[in-house]
Structure formats: structure tokens, C-alpha cells
Amino acid sequence: MHFVLFLSITVLTISIIALILAIIFFIQLLILKAPYVQTPARVIEKIFSEIKIKPASIIYDLGCGDASFLIAAEKRFGAKTIGFELSLVAYLWAKQKIKRERAKTKLYFKNFFERNISDADVVFCFLVPSLMKKIGIFLEPQLKKDATVISYAFPIPQWQPSKTVDTLPNGDKASKIYIYQT
């Protein structure tokens, strides 16, 4: 009898927590207008095969989601990695993932538009099209010569990519990686 009561309370508690997290996620989606979508591991690997990252590189991910790109870059290249995320659910998930992976990635629950990233060697973003023009305006005066900017899925409208890579060349819904050199 006690076990059934305990189990019922546990299931109810987990359900309430899941509902609260879902509500937070959808409210943030309405406010931020940018959903959390994970960058596929195969895309991260493709990016790494297309650019040169040195161990001393400083890498920023603007809207880093679960920090997969940053953790992979740190583990593979020994780079210093820094991410910004405004979705509370994604931010908390990323914090746990960083801890679980024993990564040194710095993560900020802040708007990257309010930060100076002029020390960046590499900037990665996987954002919505409505933000891409603002990204170009934000990055252009800040980035040092020879910095690399990678945008997955959407180009920076006013910039000319030095390279465009089709991640699914034979697929129906091919998505692209846009690589820019400053």
C-alpha cells in the first residue's frame, strides 16, 4: 500500500516537473522566437573536417543549445570554448552535459549581443533566419583578421561565404554549412 502511494506521488511529481519545463520552453519560444534544435553530430564532424582549429583557439557558440559543438571542439582540439544560451531549459541541460562530460566550456545565460567576443578565432551559430542579418552587423566590427565564422543552415545575408558545404548532397532537405573568413 505504501509503495503504491509512493509510486503515485513520484509519477505525479515527475509529471508536474515535466509540465513546468514544457511551459517554460514554450514561453521562451514565444519570447525568444528561436527554438532549440540540436546540431547533428554528423554536421559537427563535417565542420571540423572543413576548418582548421588550433589547440589555443577561442571558440564561441552563439545560442549554443546543449553545448554539443563546444564540448566536441574542446575534446577534439583542446580549444577554449565559450557559449551563450537564452533558453533556460537548454542552458540547464548544457550545464549538466558540460559537467557530465567533464568539459571546461564556459557557459553564459546571457544575450550574446551584449558581449564582446573580439578575441574569437572561431564563431559558430545555428540560429533562425531573422537573426542572421543582425549577426553580421554584430560580428563585423568585432572580429579580428583571419577569424572564422560558421553558420549552419542559414547564411549571413550581407556576407559572402568563402566556402559552402552541402551536408546532405543527395537528400531532399539538404542543409548547408556556410564558412566565412574575416
Phi and psi in degrees as a GROMACS rama.xvg file:
@    title "Ramachandran Plot"
@    xaxis  label "Phi"
@    yaxis  label "Psi"
@TYPE xy
-65.8117  -35.7731  HIS-2
-64.8007  -42.189  PHE-3
-63.7028  -41.3057  VAL-4
-64.9444  -45.3286  LEU-5
-60.0638  -45.9207  PHE-6
-62.4196  -42.4934  LEU-7
-62.8306  -43.6922  SER-8
-65.5378  -40.4032  ILE-9
-62.922  -47.343  THR-10
-62.5794  -42.6625  VAL-11
-62.5175  -43.6567  LEU-12
-62.7946  -45.9524  THR-13
-63.0125  -40.3001  ILE-14
-63.2331  -42.2598  SER-15
-65.1756  -43.6303  ILE-16
-61.5616  -44.8026  ILE-17
-62.1042  -40.6244  ALA-18
-64.5792  -44.3239  LEU-19
-60.9046  -45.057  ILE-20
-63.5904  -39.2748  LEU-21
-65.0684  -41.5477  ALA-22
-63.5715  -44.5577  ILE-23
-59.8956  -45.1217  ILE-24
-58.9434  -47.4804  PHE-25
-72.3869  -33.6306  PHE-26
-64.5916  -45.1796  ILE-27
-64.7676  -35.8907  GLN-28
-60.9522  -41.9716  LEU-29
-66.6271  -40.0836  LEU-30
-75.138  -50.1043  ILE-31
-80.5807  -24.714  LEU-32
57.7867  28.4761  LYS-33
-141.388  110.603  ALA-34
-75.4138  158.395  PRO-35
-84.9456  120.151  TYR-36
-134.216  123.066  VAL-37
-70.9659  137.449  GLN-38
-72.3104  123.495  THR-39
-60.2924  144.632  PRO-40
-58.1559  -37.5172  ALA-41
-64.553  -31.9946  ARG-42
-71.5885  -42.2149  VAL-43
-58.8894  -45.6251  ILE-44
-62.4859  -39.6788  GLU-45
-64.2346  -42.6508  LYS-46
-59.2466  -47.2975  ILE-47
-61.4664  -31.3837  PHE-48
-77.7402  -17.0451  SER-49
-97.7447  -19.6659  GLU-50
-124.039  162.981  ILE-51
-104.305  124.018  LYS-52
-120.733  125.217  ILE-53
-93.2177  155.879  LYS-54
-57.0907  -30.2123  PRO-55
-89.1114  4.88855  ALA-56
-64.5573  147.456  SER-57
-108.432  120.036  ILE-58
-116.946  129.652  ILE-59
-112.021  142.629  TYR-60
-120.904  116.252  ASP-61
-91.3251  105.136  LEU-62
82.7171  61.3679  GLY-63
-77.9531  -5.5034  CYS-64
56.8499  -121.982  GLY-65
-88.6467  8.61835  ASP-66
69.7136  18.0923  ALA-67
-57.3941  -44.7491  SER-68
-61.3019  -45.8044  PHE-69
-65.9081  -45.422  LEU-70
-62.0915  -43.1567  ILE-71
-64.0127  -40.575  ALA-72
-66.6016  -40.414  ALA-73
-64.1946  -46.8879  GLU-74
-65.5511  -41.7691  LYS-75
-79.4932  -38.3716  ARG-76
-114.876  -12.7448  PHE-77
74.977  19.8849  GLY-78
-73.6132  157.08  ALA-79
-83.8914  123.501  LYS-80
-120.49  138.117  THR-81
-138.438  131.671  ILE-82
-128.685  154.236  GLY-83
-124.673  135.382  PHE-84
-145.617  134.658  GLU-85
-103.928  -14.0663  LEU-86
-82.2075  120.044  SER-87
-59.8872  -42.705  LEU-88
-62.9759  -48.4176  VAL-89
-64.585  -39.8866  ALA-90
-60.5158  -48.0635  TYR-91
-64.8515  -38.8805  LEU-92
-62.6613  -44.3415  TRP-93
-63.5545  -41.1777  ALA-94
-58.6693  -44.4174  LYS-95
-64.4978  -42.2286  GLN-96
-64.8719  -42.0272  LYS-97
-60.8141  -44.4296  ILE-98
-64.7678  -46.0522  LYS-99
-62.0992  -37.4176  ARG-100
-85.0524  -2.58643  GLU-101
55.1732  40.428  ARG-102
-88.9017  161.144  ALA-103
-103.52  8.44964  LYS-104
-53.5099  132.008  THR-105
-90.7148  133.486  LYS-106
-126.861  132.769  LEU-107
-121.949  134.076  TYR-108
-90.552  70.1665  PHE-109
-146.273  161.33  LYS-110
-80.2382  118.535  ASN-111
-64.6538  -22.2199  PHE-112
-64.6075  -16.9636  PHE-113
-99.4448  8.99351  GLU-114
-116.549  152.629  ARG-115
-92.358  122.558  ASN-116
-122.134  31.2095  ILE-117
-66.1576  -13.6111  SER-118
-87.1489  3.03801  ASP-119
-67.758  134.621  ALA-120
-94.8128  -34.2032  ASP-121
-137.363  136.462  VAL-122
-125.584  129.127  VAL-123
-116.82  140.716  PHE-124
-147.735  143.754  CYS-125
-135.46  85.205  PHE-126
-122.991  177.527  LEU-127
-81.07  153.263  VAL-128
-54.7246  -34.6493  PRO-129
-64.7941  -19.1552  SER-130
-94.0617  -13.7941  LEU-131
-65.7108  -37.7404  MET-132
-64.4279  -41.7673  LYS-133
-63.3091  -35.6969  LYS-134
-60.3513  -47.2222  ILE-135
-60.0346  -43.9365  GLY-136
-65.9485  -38.3424  ILE-137
-68.0966  -44.2273  PHE-138
-77.7399  -38.5459  LEU-139
-51.0337  -49.0334  GLU-140
-76.7448  -15.3221  PRO-141
-92.1657  -36.6191  GLN-142
-73.0086  141.071  LEU-143
-79.2183  165.321  LYS-144
-60.7075  139.195  LYS-145
74.5005  14.144  ASP-146
-73.2038  151.502  ALA-147
-111.94  133.241  THR-148
-118.051  129.132  VAL-149
-119.36  126.369  ILE-150
-120.629  125.874  SER-151
-96.2508  130.234  TYR-152
85.3106  -39.5557  ALA-153
-130.866  134.556  PHE-154
-78.0624  162.858  PRO-155
-87.5613  112.462  ILE-156
-53.6815  -43.1962  PRO-157
-89.6807  5.26484  GLN-158
-110.22  153.764  TRP-159
-105.679  117.102  GLN-160
-67.5513  144.016  PRO-161
-79.6229  -20.7719  SER-162
-156.189  141.276  LYS-163
-125.299  128.567  THR-164
-119.28  125.519  VAL-165
-85.3324  119.121  ASP-166
-80.1902  -20.6672  THR-167
-134.668  71.5877  LEU-168
-60.5992  -25.5353  PRO-169
-107.457  6.8413  ASN-170
-90.0727  163.52  GLY-171
-72.2599  -37.4215  ASP-172
-115.473  64.3555  LYS-173
-66.9281  137.912  ALA-174
-118.856  152.04  SER-175
-115.571  156.126  LYS-176
-110.672  125.32  ILE-177
-106.669  122.678  TYR-178
-113.999  127.583  ILE-179
-121.668  141.514  TYR-180
-115.6  134.011  GLN-181
